């Protein structure tokens, strides 16, 4: 089986596409490639997640599993957020770096297996988690996020019901003591927990 988008170094042959989209009212351009998540379009889950976020200028966000960068880079461009973006997939990260330049935004982008290389605390941790990497990864994103949030900060994730939204919600309630279903659309849930 060829390595998937949550592998460190996908072995799929390169197949570069350029996507031109509008996200959060901003015209964005993204280079994508084989071996990265959602290469032909910005997936519905990411678009829904973006529309459900409430970010103030200058707030620090951590985009976990950033892929080629649509979530984090759009938040910088639209809201002036300070974005840190991590992914395990080196090919996706190369694209994210190029996409930051293409969209004329600054972001801190580096390789990390979930939070392994991450330091500091953030106002918001955001993730469209890599479901195919398994429930354990999704739950680790949830469990450890609390250590990287300031008091009053929040974790927001998007997850499909059939891919484990109910168990993710339970895990978020267990870790944070709260979890709000911000939105449900086409089987996708936007879940948010606040560090109180």
C-alpha positions as CSV (number, residue, x, y, z in Angstrom):
1,X,0.0,0.0,0.0
2,X,1.4,3.4,-0.9
3,X,2.0,5.8,2.0
4,X,-1.0,8.0,2.7
5,X,-1.1,11.7,3.4
6,X,-0.5,11.2,7.2
7,X,2.9,9.5,6.4
8,X,6.1,11.5,7.0
9,X,7.2,11.1,3.4
10,X,4.5,10.1,0.9
11,X,5.8,8.1,-2.0
12,X,3.1,9.0,-4.5
13,X,4.4,10.6,-7.8
14,X,4.2,14.3,-7.8
15,X,1.1,15.8,-9.4
16,X,1.0,19.5,-8.7
17,X,-2.3,21.4,-8.9
18,X,-3.0,25.0,-8.3
19,X,-6.3,25.8,-6.5
20,X,-7.8,29.3,-6.6
21,X,-10.5,29.7,-4.0
22,X,-12.2,32.3,-1.8
23,X,-12.0,31.5,1.9
24,X,-13.3,33.9,4.6
25,X,-13.7,36.5,1.9
26,X,-10.1,36.3,0.8
27,X,-8.9,35.2,-2.6
28,X,-6.4,32.5,-1.9
29,X,-4.1,30.3,-4.1
30,X,-2.8,26.9,-3.1
31,X,-0.4,24.6,-4.7
32,X,-1.4,21.0,-3.9
33,X,0.2,17.6,-4.8
34,X,-0.3,13.9,-4.8
35,X,0.2,12.4,-1.3
36,X,-1.5,15.3,0.5
37,X,-5.0,15.5,1.9
38,X,-7.7,16.9,-0.3
39,X,-5.5,17.9,-3.2
40,X,-8.3,18.7,-5.8
41,X,-10.3,21.1,-3.7
42,X,-10.5,22.6,-0.2
43,X,-12.6,19.9,1.6
44,X,-16.0,20.7,3.0
45,X,-14.9,20.0,6.6
46,X,-12.1,22.6,6.4
47,X,-14.4,25.2,4.8
48,X,-17.0,24.6,7.5
49,X,-14.4,24.8,10.3
50,X,-13.1,28.1,9.0
51,X,-16.6,29.6,9.0
52,X,-17.2,28.6,12.6
53,X,-14.1,30.2,14.1
54,X,-14.0,33.4,16.0
55,X,-10.5,34.8,15.8
56,X,-9.3,38.2,16.9
57,X,-6.4,40.1,15.3
58,X,-3.0,39.0,16.7
59,X,-4.3,35.9,18.5
60,X,-2.1,32.9,18.4
61,X,-3.4,29.8,16.6
62,X,-2.0,26.3,16.3
63,X,-3.2,24.4,13.2
64,X,-2.5,20.7,13.9
65,X,-2.3,18.6,10.8
66,X,-2.2,21.7,8.6
67,X,-1.6,19.9,5.3
68,X,-0.8,22.4,2.5
69,X,-2.1,25.2,4.7
70,X,-5.7,26.3,3.8
71,X,-6.9,26.7,7.4
72,X,-3.9,28.4,9.0
73,X,-3.0,30.6,6.1
74,X,-6.6,31.8,5.6
75,X,-6.8,32.8,9.2
76,X,-3.7,34.9,8.9
77,X,-4.9,36.6,5.8
78,X,-8.5,37.2,7.0
79,X,-7.9,38.0,10.7
80,X,-4.2,38.8,11.1
81,X,-3.8,35.8,13.4
82,X,-0.4,34.6,14.4
83,X,-0.3,31.0,13.0
84,X,1.8,28.1,13.9
85,X,1.2,25.2,11.5
86,X,2.4,21.6,12.0
87,X,2.0,18.4,10.1
88,X,3.9,15.1,9.9
89,X,3.9,15.1,6.1
90,X,7.0,16.8,4.7
91,X,5.5,17.2,1.3
92,X,2.5,19.0,2.7
93,X,4.8,21.3,4.7
94,X,6.8,22.2,1.6
95,X,3.6,23.2,-0.1
96,X,2.4,25.1,3.0
97,X,5.6,27.1,3.0
98,X,5.2,27.9,-0.7
99,X,1.5,28.7,-0.2
100,X,2.4,31.2,2.6
101,X,4.6,33.0,0.1
102,X,2.1,32.8,-2.7
103,X,-0.6,34.3,-0.5
104,X,1.8,36.9,1.0
105,X,1.3,35.8,4.6
106,X,3.7,35.0,7.4
107,X,3.3,31.8,9.4
108,X,5.5,29.5,11.5
109,X,5.4,26.1,9.6
110,X,7.3,23.1,10.7
111,X,7.3,19.3,10.9
112,X,5.8,17.8,14.1
113,X,4.1,14.5,14.8
114,X,1.1,16.1,16.5
115,X,2.6,18.2,19.3
116,X,6.0,16.6,19.6
117,X,8.0,19.7,18.4
118,X,5.5,22.3,19.5
119,X,6.3,24.8,22.3
120,X,4.4,27.5,24.0
121,X,0.7,28.2,24.4
122,X,-2.0,29.4,22.0
123,X,-5.4,31.1,22.1
124,X,-6.8,28.6,19.7
125,X,-5.9,25.0,18.7
126,X,-7.6,24.1,15.5
127,X,-7.6,20.8,13.7
128,X,-9.2,18.9,10.8
129,X,-7.8,15.7,12.2
130,X,-6.4,13.0,9.9
131,X,-9.2,10.5,10.4
132,X,-7.5,7.7,8.4
133,X,-4.5,7.9,10.8
134,X,-6.9,6.3,13.4
135,X,-8.9,7.2,16.4
136,X,-5.8,7.1,18.6
137,X,-4.3,10.1,16.7
138,X,-7.6,12.1,16.9
139,X,-7.8,11.4,20.6
140,X,-4.2,12.4,21.2
141,X,-4.9,15.7,19.4
142,X,-7.7,16.3,21.8
143,X,-6.0,15.1,25.0
144,X,-2.8,17.0,24.7
145,X,-4.3,20.2,23.2
146,X,-5.1,21.5,26.7
147,X,-1.4,21.8,27.6
148,X,-0.9,24.1,24.6
149,X,-3.8,26.4,25.4
150,X,-3.9,29.6,27.5
151,X,-6.6,29.8,30.1
152,X,-9.8,30.7,28.3
153,X,-8.3,29.3,25.0
154,X,-10.2,26.7,23.0
155,X,-9.8,23.7,20.8
156,X,-12.0,23.5,17.7
157,X,-12.1,20.4,15.5
158,X,-14.2,19.2,12.6
159,X,-15.1,15.6,12.4
160,X,-17.8,13.6,10.6
161,X,-20.4,11.8,12.6
162,X,-19.6,8.5,10.9
163,X,-15.9,9.0,11.5
164,X,-16.2,9.3,15.3
165,X,-17.8,12.7,16.2
166,X,-19.6,11.2,19.2
167,X,-16.5,9.6,20.7
168,X,-14.5,12.8,20.0
169,X,-17.1,14.8,21.8
170,X,-17.0,12.4,24.8
171,X,-13.2,12.7,24.8
172,X,-13.4,16.5,24.7
173,X,-15.9,16.5,27.6
174,X,-13.6,14.2,29.6
175,X,-10.5,16.4,29.1
176,X,-12.0,19.9,29.2
177,X,-15.2,19.4,31.2
178,X,-17.1,21.0,28.4
179,X,-17.8,20.5,24.7
180,X,-20.1,22.5,22.4
181,X,-21.5,21.3,19.1
182,X,-21.0,24.6,17.3
183,X,-22.5,23.4,14.1
184,X,-23.7,20.3,12.3
185,X,-23.8,20.3,8.5
186,X,-23.9,17.3,6.0
187,X,-22.8,14.9,8.7
188,X,-19.9,17.1,9.8
189,X,-19.7,18.3,13.4
190,X,-17.8,21.3,14.6
191,X,-16.8,20.7,18.2
192,X,-15.3,23.2,20.6
193,X,-14.0,22.9,24.1
194,X,-12.8,25.8,26.3
195,X,-9.9,25.6,28.8
196,X,-11.5,27.0,31.9
